[in-house]
Amino acid sequence: MTPPGTPQGPRTAERILGGWLGRIAGNMLGKPVERGDYWTRDRIDRYLRLTGALPLTDYLPEPPPGSAADFELRPEWRSCVRGRIHGSCRDDDVDYAILGLHLLETHGFDFTTEQVGELWLLRLPYLQTFTAERAAYRNLTAGLKPPLTATYDNPHQEWIGALIRADIFGWTCPGDPARAASLARRDAVLSHTGNGVYGAMWAAAMIAAAFTATTAREAVETALTRVPASCRLARTVRRATALYDAGLPWSDALTELDRETGRLGWIHTVPNAGVITAGLLYGAGDFTSTIALTVRGGLDTDSNGATAGSVAGVLCGASGIPPQWTRPLEDRVRSAVFGFDGARIGELANRTARLAAATPAGAGA
């Protein structure tokens, strides 16, 4: 039996597919410019103007000849710019969604944090982990157990890594943000503390809420009820909402958010949550506008684009995502997770939908 009010049926499955496609497309859009200390908002927009890509309505164009000195794209750019995409690139923002799916299929919704760590060691190569995840992985191999895996010799405890792992818990708990946040917390504490954990809870709850919300704003605000009201992440999300309500243009709102949170660094959860929130609010329910504004917002562009794309994809469903974002993916995803490289996106979504339909009432609470 599913919890009262939980959506089920073909429309839910189509929204789950929209979440997967949105996450992958948003990740691919932001990947070439992922390096927030170099790819500032100004540099991103200068690149888009140089290549005639403003307004941004498709994947990034490839750099024109002779521009490399001013615009140094990530090495993977040749596989994720317009005209060169044939299936998704490998990226940790997608690897963790796949690993989370495998976790729930293997251990169910009563999984433990220790089982999350065991699955990392079995399925995820060490060199494909970064920041807090790499510290936790190293601690696991040294025999440490949670919560020490998150706190020992780990200066990245509040960075964005746990947030990017949260989508699967939202997709499998449609309409139940409380349960989604609880599951995300159990995963996140392997590697994160404080706002790093709250970011994962907020993202999972927001995605779960998007199945029944009528607007992105409703999903954002519902998700805020699942994290402490006084935490810095919640205050930043509320601040982004207030700036939007005050009528500030998108760029001015991000300038203000950067003034207040920028010193935390471009991979910290809090400033990135502000960029995601602004993208969702100013995107006004349009999938293309949402991921374009989010990526143009800078900081951790591929992670932010992925999360905003997931929320927007659930809101509009797979059929509501314009084909320029989905057709180049060719229903195929590259992954470093052992056994999943070359998986079909549609099959991953179908497996996710089966988990969502089978979730017992109160699971993960």
N, C-alpha and C positions, 0 to 999 in steps of 0.2 A: 504493500500500500504506500502511495506517495503522499507527502504532506498536503493538506488542503491548500488549494490555490496554485499548486505546481502545474505548469503547462505540460502537456504531453501531446504526442501525435506527430503527424508529418510536418506541421509548421515548426515544431520545436526542433526536429531533426534538420530542417532547412536553415534554421537560425544557428544551430551548432556548426553546420558546414560554413555558414557565413562567418562565424567566429574564427574558424581555422583559416579560411581564405583571407579574411581581413588581417589576421595576425601575420600571416606570411607575406602578404602584399605590403603591409605597412613596414615590416622589417626590411624587405627588399628595397623599398623606396628610400629608407634612411641609411642603409648600409654603406653606400659610397662616401657619405659625409660623416661617418661616425668617428668623431674625435672632437669633443666639445671645446677643448682649449684652442683648437686651430679653426675648426669649422664653426665660427660664430654665426649668429643670425645675419649679420651684415655680409659676411663672406658667402654664405649660402645664397642670399638674394643677389649678390653681385654675380655669382656663377650662373644663376638662373637667368638674369638679364643678359649676360654675355651669350648664352646659348639660346635665347629667345623662348625661354620656358616659363615665363611669368604671364598669366597665372599658371600655376603648376597643376596640370590635369592628367599627367601620365608619369611613368617612371622618369628618373633623371636622364637627360641627354648625355651622350659621351662628350668628353672635353674636346674642344676644337684644337687643331694643331697649334703648337707653340704656347699653350696655356698652362702647361704642367708646372711651371715655376711659381705661378700665382695660385693655382688650385690643385693641390696634391690630394687626389682621391685615394681611398683605401685600395690596396692591391687587388681586391676582389671585384673592382668596379666593372671589369669586362664581362662579368657574368650577371650583372644586375643593373644595367642601363638599357634604355630603349633600343629595341632591335637586336639585342644580344641575349635576351633571357630565354632559356630553354629549361624550364623547371626551376625550382628555388635553389638558392645557394645554401650551403651548410652554415648554420649560425646557432649559437647557444640559445638565442631567444626562441628558436623552434625546437631545438634538442630537448629543452626542459619540458615543453608541452608533450612531446612524445614520451619522454621518460616518465612524466606524471601519469600518462595514460597507461603505460606498462605497469606502473606501481599499483594503480587501482585495479587493473585486471589481475594482477598477481596476488595482492594482499587484501583487496577489498577496501571498503570505506573505513574499516577499523585499523588501518595500517598504523604502525608506530613510527616515531622519528628515527629510531634505530634501523628500521627496515628501509627507510628512505636512504640512509647512509650505505647500507649493504648493497642496495641496487645501484647506487653511484659507482661503488667499487667494481661491481660485476659488469656494468653496461656502459660506463662513461669513461673515456680516456682522460687521464690526468691532465694532459696538455691541452685539452679542450675545456678546461675549467679556468675561471679567472677570479681575481680579487677575493671576496669572501668565500666563494665556493672552493677556490683552490686552497685557502687556508683550512677550511673544514675538511677537505679531502685529505690534506696532509695530516691533519690531526686524527682522522679516522685510521689512516695507515699506521699511525703511531700507537693505536690502541685506545685513544680517548673516546669517551661516550658523550652524547648530548647531556647537558647543555655545554660542556667544556669544549666540544668541537667548534662552537660558535665564538667562545670567548678567549680561548688560549691563542696568543700570538696572532691575533686577527684585527688589524686596524681598519677593516672594511665592514664592520658589523652593521652599519646603517646605510650601506650602499645599495644599489638598485637590484642586485642579483635575486633576492627572494621575490621581489615584485614580478620579475619576468617569468617566474616559475608558477604563477598563481592561476593562469587562465583555465587549466584543466579542471580546477575545483569549481570555478564559476560555470563552465560548460556542463558539468555533470550534476549541478545543483540548480537547474533552471527555476527561477522564481523564489529561491530560498537563500538569500544573501547571508543569513546567520550561519547556516551550515557550511556554506562555501568559505566564509571567513574562518570558521573553526578548523576546517581541513587545511586551509592555506597556512594558518598559524602552526599546525603540527609539522608541516613540511619546513616552514621558514626557520624555526628555532634550531635546526641543524647547523645553520651557518650565520644567523643574524640575531640581533637584539634590537630593542627600542623601535625607532622609526623604520628600520629595515624590516622588521616583522609587521608593523602596522601597514606599511606600504603593500605587502603581500595580501594582508587581510582586506584592505580597501579595494585593491584591484579585483580580487576574487569576488567580493561582494558586489562590486559594480557590474561585473560581467553577469553574475547571477541575476541581479536586479534588471538588467537590460532585456531579459526575456519577457518581462511583464510591464516594464516602464513604457511610457508613451513618448518620452524625450530623453536625450542624453543627460540633461540637467537632473531629471528625476532619478536616473541611475546613479549619478554622482552624489546626490544628496542622500539617497537611501544608503549608499555604501558608507557614508560618514557616520551613520549610526552604529556601525560595527567596530569602530576604533575609538580610543579615548578622546573625548572632546577637547582636552587640553594639550594633546600631543602636537608636536610641531607640524607633522604632516597634515593633521586635520585643520590646524590654523592656516596653513598655506593654501589648502584647497578652498577653505572658506574665503580667504583673501582673494584668490583668483575669481571666485564667484562674485564677490562684492565689486571688484573692478569691472567685471562684465556688466553687472547691474547698473553701475554708475555711468555706463555708456562710453567708457574709454575704448579707443580703437585697440585692436588686437596687439599691435606692435607696442603701443604705450603701456598696455597692461603687462606685457612680458618684460619691458624695461623696469617697471616698478617691482615686479616679482624678483627679477635678477638683483636689483638693489637690496632687497630684503634677504635673499637666500643664496645669492651667487657665491659668497665666500665659502660655502660648504663644499664646493667642487662640482664638476660636471657629471660625476657618476653617483653622487649622493641621491638617495631616494627623494628627499624633500623638494629640491628645486625641480627635479624631473616630474614629480607629481603635479607641480604648478603648471608646467608646460603641457602635460597631458590634459589637465582640467581645462586650460585655455583652448586647446585644440578641439575638445569635445563641445565646449560651450559656443565658441565662435564658429565652429563647423556647422552648427544649427541643424544637425540631423542628416546632412549630406555627406555621404561616404568619402567622396573625393576631397571635398573641402576639409573634412576632419583630418585625414591623414596628411594632406598637403600642409595645412597650418601647423600640425604637430611637428612634422619633420623640419619645417622652416623655423620652428622655435628653437632649434639647436639642442645643445647638451647631448644626452645619449640618444641620438636621433633614431637609430634602428630599434632600440628597445621601446622608446616612446611611441614611434610609429606603429610598432607591433601591438602594444596595449590599446592605443586609441583605435587601431584598425579592428581589433577583436571586439571592443565594445560596439563600434559602429556597424560591424558585420553582423553581430547578433541583433542589433536594433532593426536593420533593414533586411536581414536574411540574405542567403547566397544570391538569390535572383535579383536583389536590389543593388548588388555591387556591379558597377560598370565593367564591361568586358575587357577594357584595356588593362585592368588590374589582374584579372583572373586568367585570361586566355594564354598569356605567356608562361604561366606556371605549369601548364600542360599536365595538371593533376598529378604532379610528382614533386617529391621533396627529398633533398639530400640531407643526411643526418649522420652525426658521429656516434649516435647511440647504436650499440652493436645489435645487428639484426633488423634495423629499420632503414638503412640507406636505400633510397629509391622507392620508398613507400608511396602509395597512392593517397593523395589528400582526401579524396572521397571515402576511401576505406577507413582512414583514421577517424574521420567524422562519423562514419557509421558505427564504429566501435565505441566512440564516445557517446553517441546517442543511445546505444544499448545499455551502457552504464547508467546514463541518466534515467532511463526508463525503469531500471532495476533498483534504483536507490531506495532503501527502506525508509520509512518515516523516522526522523530523528537520527539517522546515521551521521556520524561525525560530530554530533553535538557534544 
